[in-house]
């Protein structure tokens, strides 16, 4: 190789040819003398302009020897060829993994270093990859570019849409090898498996508790940090959990989605109606305890207590309480329910 005699005064780099030094100097001066005839873009090297022109001409001179694909740049063709040859020349220094592309290795290295160079402009979160930041930004902007063809719902990622579409088709391609359950999402299967294996891979750094799900750990950590990321739009209150914020919002909106099918009274919170249902049972238990006992905790076919929906459905199918009953709902309990629901205790 010829000696590198030409030194850049700006950064100290040496070059073997004066033309190479001249091209390099444009990186310091910002000069871009090579302009595209098809658009307004300019370049500091003639070679870069030549590569760019292929976008307009659609020329792809670099053909793969193993398949019919062609590429605009030789580097892209070399990377593609590794799919056929299986070559992975880029090795991680921290573990035994190999990669086809230097960019893939660079992204992987951040798992070891913890580096997260892509910072959100709206909050304090950072990400290892640009794609992660791009998806996260949609949380702030509300952008939902992936629309469902069966309904009006939109999603921020293609994978989220794909999972949603299965709710329309009924497809559940992910089957548990320990039982007969099937799931729409791979992550749901992974989380379900841990019920069988007992695995709890998410450990709290502040205490010894472990969790089966990452979001459960995230919620738990807020107990230690005091973080309350969910703020009410109507007042200054903040909450550690999104569900708590949703319940709080009903104080402002006046929404009471839980209605008693027996008397028509509505409540903001599920726990309030659970307590309220028991007041009906208490008032009529002396009339026919065996007939109305199923209103408290109706059993599922497996013998477990039913959900709130089961309880409401059970009450709707149950005939009204006899008129001749002389038992009254305890006044102290009704007063407690009124106060607790009005103040959002439940």
N, C-alpha and C positions, 0 to 999 in steps of 0.2 A: 504493500500500500504506500502511496506517496506521502511524504511528510506533511503534517498540518502546520503550515507556516503563517496562515492568515488569521490574525487574532481580532476578535470583536472587542472594541474598547468599552462597550457597555456592560458586558457580563463576563468577559474573559474566555469565552469559548474559542476554540481553534478550528480552522477548516482547511481542507487540502486544496480547494480551488477558490479563486476570487469571486467567481459567480455564486458559489455557495454562501460565501460571506455576505455578498450583496443581497441575496434572497433573505438571509437570516436577519439582516439589519432592519428589514421591513416589519419584523415582529416588534421591534422597539419603537420605530417611528409611526407605525400604524398606517403606512402607505399601502394602498391597494390599487395598483395601476391597471389590473386586468379586469375589464368589465364584460359582463354577459350581454350578448346581443338580444337575448330573449326577455330578460328581466333587468332589474336595476341592481342586482347583486354585483359586488366587486371582490376581488381576491388579491392576495399578496404574492401568489405563485401562479405561473401559467399552468402548471400541472393540476392545481386545484380547480382552475376554471375549466380545464378539459374534462375533469371528472364531473363537474357540475353540469356541463352541457349535455351529458348523457341523460339527465333527467328530462330535458326538453326533447331530445331526439329519440329517447327510449332505447338507445343503443346499449346492448349488453354483450360485450365482446368476449367475456371470460366464461367459458362453458365447462360444466362439470363432466369429468370423464366417466362417472359412474351412473349418472341419470341425465335427464333432459334439462335440468335447470341451468340458467345463465345469470350472470351478475355484471353489474356496472363496474365494480372494482375488483382487482386481483385479491385484495385482502379478504373481501367477503367470500370469494370463491374458495380460498384456502381454509377459512373457518368452516365453510359448508362441507368440504371434503372430509373433515375429521368425523363427521357423522357416519360416513361410509367406512372409514378406516378404523374408527374407534380410538384414534389417537387423542390423548389428553396430556399435553406437554406442560401444563401449568399446575405445579404441586403446592399444596398448602404447607407452610413451615410449622404450623401448630398441630396439624393432624395428618392423617394418611390420605386425605381426599385429593383427587386430581380433577382438572377442568380443561375443557376444550378452548375456552376463551380467557384472555387475561382479565377482561371485565368481570367475568363470572367469579374468578379467583378474588378479585378486589372486593366484590360484594360479600363473598364468603368470609374473607378476613375480618370483616366488621363484626361477625359473630364472636370472634375471639377477642378483638380489641374493645368491643363495646362502642365503637365510633358510630355516631348518628349525625352525619353532616347536613342532612336535609331538615331545616327548621321551619316550622309553621309560623306564618306571619300573624295569625289570629290568636294563638295560644302558645304555651310553653313546650308543646310536644315536638319531639325530633324523631327522625326515621333513618333507617339504614339505607333505604333505597328511594329513588325519586318517585317510583310508582306508588309506594306506600304513602308518601306525602300528597301525591295527586289525588288518591282515593280519600285520604283524610280531609283534604280541603273541601270536598263535597259535603262534609258534615257541617261546615260553616256556611257554605254558599247555598246549600239545599239542592244542589244540582243532582238530578236523577236521570242520567242519560239512557238507562236501560229500561225500556217499557215492556210491560207484559201484554201479549197479544190477546189474552183471554179476559183481562179486566183493566182497570185504569191505573193500577199500581206501577210505581217506578222504583228503580234501585240504583245504588251508586256503583255497584260492581256487576260484572257479567255472571260471576259465580252465584251471587245472591239471587239474581233473576232466575238462573237455572234451577236453583233450589225451590224457588217460589212456584215455578211452572209445574213442578211435580205435585203441588197441592191441587192443581186442576186435573192433571192426568192420573193422579193416584200412584204414580211410580215410586217405589221404595227399593232402590237397587243395592242398598248397603245392608247386608244381613249379618247378624251376630252369630258367631260360631259356637257360643255357649248356650244360646237359647233360640227360640223361633222368631224373635223380634227382628223387624226390618225398619230401615230409616231412610229418609229422603236425603240426608246430608252425611258425608263421611265424618265430619267432626262430631256429629251427634252419636254416631256409632262408636267413635273413639272414646267419647265421654261415657257412654253406656258400658263399654267393656270394663271400665274401671270398677263398676259395681260388682263384677264377677271376680276380678283380679285383686281388688282392694288397693290398687295403686293410687297414690295421691302425690303426683309429681310437683305440685305447686306449693312451695314452702315459704312461709312468712319469714322475712329477714329480721323481724322485731321479736318474734316469739317462736315457739316450737310447733305451732299449728300448721297442718298441711291440708291441701284441698285437691279435689278431683278436677275442678275447672279453674281456668285462669281468671275469669271474671269474678268468681267467688273470692279468690285471693285478693284481687284488686279492690273489691268492696271491703274486705276485712282490713286491708292495710290502712284504709281511711280512718279506722278506729284509732290507730296509732298516730297517724299524721294530722288528723283533724280536718283533712281536706273535704270540702263540700262543693263539688264542681257544678251541681245543678241548682241554678238560681231561678227564683220565681220572677216572672215578667210583671207581676202586679204589685209586688212588695219587695222588701230587702231580704227576705228569708232565703237561706240556702240549705241544700240537702246533700247527704252523702250518696243517696240512691235515687235513681230516676223514678222508681215506683212511688217513693215517698213524696216526690215533687208532684206527681200526677194526682195523688190523693189530696195534697194540699191545695192544688189548683181548684178543686171542687168547692172550696170555701169561697173563692172569688166568683166562679161561674154559677154557683148554686146547683150544680149537677148532683143528682141523687140517683145513681143507676140501679141501686138494689131495692126492689119493691117487694113488700110482703104480700103474697097472694091471698092471705086470709083477711087482712084488714085494709090493704092498699097503702099503708104507710111506707114512705121511701127513706132511704139512708144513703149517706155518702160512702160508707165503708162496709166491707163484707163482714167485719167482726161485729159491727153494730147490729146488723140484721141477724147474725148468729145468736146474739144475746136476746134480741127481740123475739125470735122464734120460740125461745124457751119460755117466754112469758105466756104465750098461748098455751103451751103444754102444761105449765104450772097451774094456770087458771082452770084447765079442764081435766087434769089428771085424775080427779076423783070420779069423773063420769065414766070413763072407759080407758084405763091406763094401757091395756094391751092394744087397743085400737089406735091410739094416738102416739104411742111410744116411738113409732118409727119416724116421727117428725123431727126428732132430736138428732139422731145419727143413723140414717138409713144405710143399710149394709149393701155393698156391691156384691156381685156373684162370688167374688173371692172371699167375702166375709169381712172386708175392711170398711171403715166408715166412708160414706159417700161424700162427694164434693158438694159445694153450695148449690150448684145447678141441680144435682140429684135431689137435694132437700126441697128446693123450690118446686121441682116437678112433682115430688111426692105430695106436697101440700096442695098443689093444684088438682090432683086426682082424688084428694080426700074430701068427703062431704063436709059441709059447714058444721060447726059445733052446735049441739042441741040448744034450742032457745031456752029450755027450762032450767038450764044451769044457773045456779045462784052464786057460783064462785066468781069473784072479781079479780082482775089482774092487780097484783100488789101495787099500790100507788107509789111506794118508795122506789120500786124498780122502774116504773114508767118515767118518774121524775129523773132518775139517774140516766136513763137512755136519752131523754130530751136534752139534758145538760151536756152529756158526753158527745153527742152528735153535733150539737150546736157549736161546741168549742173545738171540735176536731180531735178529741182525745183518742179515738180509736184509729 
